[in-house]
Amino acid sequence: MSLSADTLRLQFEYSAWATQRLLDAAATLSPDELTRDFQTTDKSVLGTLAHIFAADRIWLSRVIGQPRSTLVNPEDRDLPLLQTEWPALHQRWRVWMRDLNDADAERTISFQDLRGRPQANQVWQIVLHAVNHGTHHRGQVSGFLRAMDHTPPPLDLMLFYMEL
């Protein structure tokens, strides 16, 4: 399968757009709402946002050849940090993707997972995984917001396309 570099950039931009909308929504929550335990792996709005951020960061570290040994750092579970660092991380992704071409999209990246096992994926698989992973967890956060009687922002891909 092949996927164009332009398609990867577009999907990445969707992910950055949806993430910013959810960060803006999270900024309206009280500290108790941000950390309310929903009995999921990442527990809360803040914990889930930190998980998505950390995954975005680790995948970028792998594609640029600067792997990390940890996923979520304790300091990642801080909304002001996420509001500052996540847009900066998105910008680092953009810089990496700026000159990406269709042949690069099919290039294989080898890395070690967090357990030290060797892995290899094509660039297009990594980018789409990062986007899909974020979509899954942003959906969880949207559900948490609804459970607390807040209306989550619309995050539909089609809305993103219409806003382009």
FENVEN-V8774 format. One record per backbone hydrogen bond with DSSP energy under -0.5 kcal/mol. CO is the residue of the C=O (numbers start at 1). NH is the residue of the N-H. Records with the same first field share a line. If there is no record, write none. Layout:
CO->NH + NH
This chain:
4->8
5->9
6->10
7->11
8->12
9->13
10->14
11->15
12->16
13->17
14->18
15->19
16->20
17->21
18->22
19->23
20->24
21->25
22->26
23->27
25->28
26->29
30->34
31->35
32->36
33->36
34->46
36->38
40->43
42->44
43->38
44->48
45->49
46->50
47->51
48->52
49->53
50->54
51->55
52->56
53->57
54->58
55->59
56->60
57->61
58->62
59->63
60->64
61->66
62->65
71->73
73->76
74->77
76->78
78->82
79->83
80->84
81->85
82->86
84->88
85->89
86->90
87->91
88->92
89->93
90->94
91->95
92->96
93->97
94->98
95->99
97->100
101->105
102->106
103->106
104->107
105->124
107->123
108->110
109->121
111->119
113->116
117->113
119->111
121->109
122->126
123->127
124->128
125->129
126->130
127->131
128->132
129->133
130->134
131->135
132->136
133->137
134->138
135->139
136->140
137->141
138->142
139->143
140->144
141->145
142->146
143->147
144->148
145->148 + 150
146->149
150->152
156->160
157->161
158->162
159->163
160->164
161->164
